[in-house]
């Protein structure tokens, strides 16, 4: 098992472009899929969690 952490820049949430890119919670989840995929047929075999800090 591997653990990975994705961190956003501290000012990311303040940028309008960030929210336009995110769109929705599903879109954010899909972007995480894109980070961990090696092909369109790849099974998404990872857990996903969002933390507000």
C-alpha positions in Angstrom: 0.0 0.0 0.0 1.2 3.5 -0.8 0.1 6.8 0.8 0.1 10.0 -1.3 -0.8 13.5 -0.5 -1.8 16.3 -2.8 -1.4 19.8 -1.5 -2.7 22.9 -3.1 -1.0 26.2 -2.9 -2.2 28.1 0.2 -3.8 30.8 -2.0 -5.5 28.4 -4.4 -9.0 28.7 -2.8 -8.8 32.5 -3.1 -8.4 32.3 -6.9 -11.5 32.4 -9.1 -9.7 30.3 -11.7 -9.3 27.5 -9.2 -13.1 27.3 -8.6 -13.9 27.5 -12.3 -11.5 24.6 -12.9 -13.0 22.5 -10.0 -16.6 22.9 -11.0 -18.1 20.4 -8.6 -17.1 17.8 -6.0 -17.4 15.1 -8.8 -15.0 17.2 -11.0 -12.5 17.4 -8.1 -12.7 13.6 -7.6 -12.3 13.1 -11.4 -9.1 15.2 -11.3 -7.7 13.0 -8.6 -8.5 10.0 -10.8 -6.4 11.6 -13.6 -3.4 12.0 -11.2 -3.4 8.3 -10.4 -4.3 6.6 -13.7 -2.0 5.0 -16.3 -4.7 4.4 -18.8 -8.5 4.8 -19.4 -9.2 1.2 -18.5 -7.4 1.3 -15.2 -9.4 0.4 -12.2 -9.4 3.2 -9.6 -7.8 1.2 -6.8 -7.3 4.0 -4.2 -9.2 5.7 -1.4 -10.0 9.4 -1.7 -10.4 11.9 1.2 -10.6 15.7 1.3 -9.4 17.5 4.4 -10.1 21.2 5.1 -7.2 22.7 7.0 
